[in-house]
Amino acid sequence: EVPVFKGLGTMHTVVGVPVDYLYGVQAVDSVDGVLDAEVREPAGFNINTAGTYKITYTATDSAGNIGTQTEELQVHSSYENATMLSSDDIMRMGSYIVKELAKTTSMVDQKAFARAIFDYVKTHGNYVNGNNKDDWQASAVDALMLGYGDSACYYGLSRLLLTCAGYDNMMVERQNPNISEEDEEAAAQTWYAQH
């Protein structure tokens, strides 16, 4: 029997934001178990051009049986709202960056890798006021797509990359502007970055 793929489905991203095609994907063989998979982009693929592309997955077992499957990558020209991209789509974006960082900084040295993430976030986004998104993943995509954002974008992108690298994160939320400072219990469980 040929190897089969698990975890495949249509993927989405936005122009200019590459993804890790193998995030959440496994090639499985009934005899050999989990196999390494190879991924091939189509001729003429350009992450900076909106469109639908066929991504080809291939895996070969020890008997020489070759499993192949094709899935779509939809590259959108803009990021309209958070529902356009699934959580897995956003995690694919972060996983791609983490794998790129791992090419120059060892993930074994957690302090050095956390610093590489910090440096990436710091150098790949200029601060501007005014995102005002409550969804950390949507803020992360804003930072990746636009190259700028407010404190929510910095937090969202940092949290995405730290999560993809396997680090525990401290979860924070934007403070509800309607919560008064006198309500200490509510204020202690919220976060606000004053600009």
Phi, psi and chi 1 to 4 in degrees:
 res  aa     phi    psi   chi1   chi2   chi3   chi4
   1 GLU       -  146.6  -69.8 -176.8   37.9      -
   2 VAL   -80.4  152.1  -60.2      -      -      -
   3 PRO   -61.0  148.7  -21.2   31.6      -      -
   4 VAL  -118.8  159.3  -64.2      -      -      -
   5 PHE  -108.1  138.6  -67.8   90.1      -      -
   6 LYS  -117.2  144.5  -64.3 -177.5  177.4 -177.1
   7 GLY    89.9    6.6      -      -      -      -
   8 LEU   -84.8  153.6  -70.9  179.9      -      -
   9 GLY   179.0  171.7      -      -      -      -
  10 THR   -59.8  133.6  -59.9      -      -      -
  11 MET  -109.9  152.2  -60.3  170.2  -76.5      -
  12 HIS  -131.2  145.0  -60.6  -93.1      -      -
  13 THR  -151.7 -176.8 -170.2      -      -      -
  14 VAL  -118.1  158.2  -68.8      -      -      -
  15 VAL   -50.2  130.4  166.3      -      -      -
  16 GLY    87.6   -3.3      -      -      -      -
  17 VAL  -116.3  100.1 -177.3      -      -      -
  18 PRO   -70.7  162.5   16.8  -19.9      -      -
  19 VAL  -130.4  158.4  -62.3      -      -      -
  20 ASP   -86.3  106.0  175.0    6.7      -      -
  21 TYR   -65.2  -22.0  -59.6  121.5      -      -
  22 LEU   -95.0    1.1  -66.9  173.5      -      -
  23 TYR   -60.9  121.6  174.9   82.6      -      -
  24 GLY    73.6    9.7      -      -      -      -
  25 VAL  -110.3  139.9  173.6      -      -      -
  26 GLN  -133.7  140.4  -75.1 -172.3  -37.4      -
  27 ALA   -98.3  126.7      -      -      -      -
  28 VAL  -127.1  136.0 -178.9      -      -      -
  29 ASP  -118.8  143.4 -178.0   70.3      -      -
  30 SER   -65.5  -23.5   58.8      -      -      -
  31 VAL  -103.0  -48.4  174.7      -      -      -
  32 ASP   -85.6  -13.2  -63.4  -26.5      -      -
  33 GLY    80.6 -139.9      -      -      -      -
  34 VAL   -77.4  131.0  176.8      -      -      -
  35 LEU  -115.2  160.1  -57.7  170.1      -      -
  36 ASP   -72.2  141.4  -70.8  -25.3      -      -
  37 ALA  -114.1  147.4      -      -      -      -
  38 GLU  -109.1  147.2  -65.3  179.9   17.7      -
  39 VAL  -124.6  139.0  178.8      -      -      -
  40 ARG  -131.3  129.1 -168.8 -178.2   60.2 -148.3
  41 GLU   -84.7  153.7  -64.3  168.6  -25.4      -
  42 PRO   -73.0  158.3   27.6  -34.8      -      -
  43 ALA   -58.2  138.1      -      -      -      -
  44 GLY    82.4    5.1      -      -      -      -
  45 PHE   -64.1  136.7  173.0   76.7      -      -
  46 ASN  -146.8  113.0 -175.9  -15.8      -      -
  47 ILE   -63.0  -16.7 -165.0   66.1      -      -
  48 ASN   -91.3    6.7  -65.0  -49.2      -      -
  49 THR  -122.2  121.5  -57.5      -      -      -
  50 ALA   -63.0  146.9      -      -      -      -
  51 GLY   156.6 -179.6      -      -      -      -
  52 THR  -109.5  126.7  -60.1      -      -      -
  53 TYR  -121.3  146.5  -60.9   92.7      -      -
  54 LYS   -95.3  118.8  -60.5  -73.6 -174.6 -175.7
  55 ILE  -102.3  128.7  -53.7  -60.2      -      -
  56 THR  -105.5  129.9  -57.0      -      -      -
  57 TYR  -108.7  136.5  -66.3   80.2      -      -
  58 THR  -138.1  140.2  -54.1      -      -      -
  59 ALA  -143.6  143.5      -      -      -      -
  60 THR  -123.0  130.3  -54.0      -      -      -
  61 ASP   -89.2  177.3   66.4   15.9      -      -
  62 SER   -66.2  -20.8   59.8      -      -      -
  63 ALA   -85.3   -2.7      -      -      -      -
  64 GLY    89.3    5.3      -      -      -      -
  65 ASN   -72.3  132.8  -61.3  -47.3      -      -
  66 ILE  -111.3  123.1  -59.4  171.5      -      -
  67 GLY  -101.5  133.1      -      -      -      -
  68 THR  -134.0  137.6  -58.5      -      -      -
  69 GLN  -145.6  147.3 -171.3  167.9  -21.9      -
  70 THR  -117.5  137.7  -57.6      -      -      -
  71 GLU  -131.2  159.5  -78.6  -60.6  -20.9      -
  72 GLU   -90.6  141.4  -75.1 -173.1   -7.4      -
  73 LEU  -116.1  117.5  171.4   65.5      -      -
  74 GLN   -98.8  116.5  -65.9 -178.8    5.4      -
  75 VAL   -99.1  112.3  178.7      -      -      -
  76 HIS   -90.1  147.3  -59.8  -85.7      -      -
  77 SER   -75.3  -22.1   59.9      -      -      -
  78 SER  -151.3  164.7   65.0      -      -      -
  79 TYR  -108.0   95.7  177.3   58.0      -      -
  80 GLU   -75.4  -48.4  -42.6  -95.0  -48.6      -
  81 ASN  -156.2  166.9   58.7   51.1      -      -
  82 ALA   -65.5  -22.2      -      -      -      -
  83 THR   -76.9  -15.3   60.0      -      -      -
  84 MET   -66.1  -35.6 -175.6  177.0   79.3      -
  85 LEU  -108.8  135.0  -59.3  172.2      -      -
  86 SER   -80.2  167.9   71.3      -      -      -
  87 SER   -58.7  -40.7 -180.0      -      -      -
  88 ASP   -63.2  -38.3  -78.8  -14.9      -      -
  89 ASP   -59.2  -44.7  -70.2  -34.3      -      -
  90 ILE   -68.6  -39.5  -63.9  168.2      -      -
  91 MET   -65.2  -33.0  -63.7  -57.1  -75.6      -
  92 ARG   -61.7  -37.7  -81.2 -174.8 -160.2   93.7
  93 MET   -62.9  -49.1  -64.5  171.7 -179.6      -
  94 GLY   -65.1  -40.7      -      -      -      -
  95 SER   -61.9  -37.5 -178.0      -      -      -
  96 TYR   -59.9  -46.9  176.3   87.0      -      -
  97 ILE   -64.7  -43.0  -65.1  166.7      -      -
  98 VAL   -60.4  -42.7  166.2      -      -      -
  99 LYS   -64.5  -36.9  -75.2 -177.6  174.8 -179.0
 100 GLU   -66.0  -42.8  -71.4  -63.5  -56.3      -
 101 LEU   -64.0  -34.6  -68.3  173.6      -      -
 102 ALA   -68.3  -15.7      -      -      -      -
 103 LYS   -71.5  -23.4  -69.3  177.0 -178.8  178.0
 104 THR  -118.9  -14.1   57.1      -      -      -
 105 THR  -135.1  127.1  -54.8      -      -      -
 106 SER   -66.4  132.3  171.4      -      -      -
 107 MET   -74.3  -14.9  -69.5 -178.0   74.9      -
 108 VAL   -65.5  -39.3  174.3      -      -      -
 109 ASP   -84.5   90.9 -176.3  -14.5      -      -
 110 GLN   -60.8  -37.6  -70.2 -174.1  -22.4      -
 111 LYS   -64.8  -45.2 -175.6  176.0  179.8 -179.5
 112 ALA   -65.6  -38.1      -      -      -      -
 113 PHE   -71.4  -38.2 -158.7   76.2      -      -
 114 ALA   -61.8  -37.7      -      -      -      -
 115 ARG   -65.5  -39.1  178.6   59.9 -167.4 -139.6
 116 ALA   -62.2  -38.5      -      -      -      -
 117 ILE   -65.1  -46.4  -70.9  172.1      -      -
 118 PHE   -56.2  -47.8  170.2   81.4      -      -
 119 ASP   -62.8  -39.3  -70.0  -17.7      -      -
 120 TYR   -61.2  -49.2 -179.4   90.0      -      -
 121 VAL   -61.4  -44.1  172.3      -      -      -
 122 LYS   -64.3  -37.4 -176.1  177.6  174.7 -171.8
 123 THR   -93.1   -8.0   58.8      -      -      -
 124 HIS  -112.3   19.3  -75.2   79.1      -      -
 125 GLY  -157.9  126.7      -      -      -      -
 126 ASN   -93.2  142.2  -66.7  -48.0      -      -
 127 TYR   -78.4  128.6 -179.2   84.0      -      -
 128 VAL  -139.2  148.3  -64.5      -      -      -
 129 ASN   -84.5  144.2 -169.6   10.2      -      -
 130 GLY   120.3   16.8      -      -      -      -
 131 ASN   -69.7  -57.9  175.1  -46.5      -      -
 132 ASN    59.1   33.8  -66.3  -38.1      -      -
 133 LYS   -94.3  139.6  -75.3 -164.7  169.4  124.1
 134 ASP   -90.4  -14.9  -69.1  -33.4      -      -
 135 ASP   -91.9  117.0 -178.1  -61.9      -      -
 136 TRP   -63.1  -34.9   71.6  -90.2      -      -
 137 GLN   -69.5  -40.6  -71.7 -176.9  -38.6      -
 138 ALA   -62.8  -38.4      -      -      -      -
 139 SER   -66.6  -37.6  -66.5      -      -      -
 140 ALA   -62.7  -42.7      -      -      -      -
 141 VAL   -65.1  -40.4  173.0      -      -      -
 142 ASP   -55.7  -46.8  -83.8   -4.4      -      -
 143 ALA   -62.5  -42.4      -      -      -      -
 144 LEU   -67.7  -42.4  -71.1  169.8      -      -
 145 MET   -77.0  -42.6 -170.6  178.7   81.9      -
 146 LEU   -91.0  -28.7  -58.2  172.6      -      -
 147 GLY    80.2   11.4      -      -      -      -
 148 TYR  -155.9  168.7   60.2   83.7      -      -
 149 GLY   166.5 -179.2      -      -      -      -
 150 ASP   -95.0 -165.2   65.0    2.9      -      -
 151 SER   -61.2  -30.9   53.6      -      -      -
 152 ALA   -64.9  -37.3      -      -      -      -
 153 CYS   -67.5  -43.2  -68.5      -      -      -
 154 TYR   -60.6  -46.0  -85.7   62.6      -      -
 155 TYR   -63.9  -47.4  167.6   72.3      -      -
 156 GLY   -60.3  -45.9      -      -      -      -
 157 LEU   -67.0  -41.5 -177.0   54.5      -      -
 158 SER   -61.9  -46.2  -62.5      -      -      -
 159 ARG   -63.5  -41.3  179.9  172.2  166.7 -177.4
 160 LEU   -59.4  -50.6  175.0   63.3      -      -
 161 LEU   -68.3  -40.5  -60.6 -177.8      -      -
 162 LEU   -64.5  -39.6  -70.7  166.4      -      -
 163 THR   -64.0  -46.9  -61.2      -      -      -
 164 CYS   -63.9  -28.1  -71.3      -      -      -
 165 ALA   -84.1   -4.2      -      -      -      -
 166 GLY    89.5   14.4      -      -      -      -
 167 TYR   -86.9  147.6  -69.6   90.2      -      -
 168 ASP   -72.4  144.6  -70.5  -29.8      -      -
 169 ASN  -118.3  149.8  -82.1  -79.2      -      -
 170 MET   -90.7  118.9  177.7  175.4   61.5      -
 171 MET   -82.8  132.6  -52.2  -52.0  164.9      -
 172 VAL  -128.6  158.8  -64.4      -      -      -
 173 GLU  -132.5  156.3  -64.2  176.1   -3.5      -
 174 ARG   -71.5  143.4  -77.1 -176.1  178.1 -100.8
 175 GLN   -75.3  138.4 -179.0  177.3   10.6      -
 176 ASN   -70.1  120.8 -178.8  -22.7      -      -
 177 PRO   -62.4  -13.0   16.2  -22.9      -      -
 178 ASN   -86.7   -6.9  -61.5  -36.5      -      -
 179 ILE   -82.5  126.2  -65.3  176.2      -      -
 180 SER   -80.4  154.4   67.9      -      -      -
 181 GLU   -65.6  -20.0  -69.2 -176.7   18.3      -
 182 GLU   -71.8  -24.4  -69.0   80.6   34.0      -
 183 ASP   -82.7   78.3 -172.7   -7.6      -      -
 184 GLU   -62.1  -37.2  -69.3  179.9   26.9      -
 185 GLU   -64.0  -46.2 -176.7  176.7  -27.9      -
 186 ALA   -67.8  -40.8      -      -      -      -
 187 ALA   -66.4  -32.7      -      -      -      -
 188 ALA   -68.8  -22.1      -      -      -      -
 189 GLN  -102.3   11.3  -62.8  176.3   14.2      -
 190 THR  -127.7  172.7   58.4      -      -      -
 191 TRP  -137.7  146.0  167.7   77.0      -      -
 192 TYR  -148.4  131.1 -179.9   72.0      -      -
 193 ALA  -105.1  112.7      -      -      -      -
 194 GLN   -80.7  132.2 -171.1  167.7    3.1      -
 195 HIS  -102.6      -  -58.4  -70.2      -      -
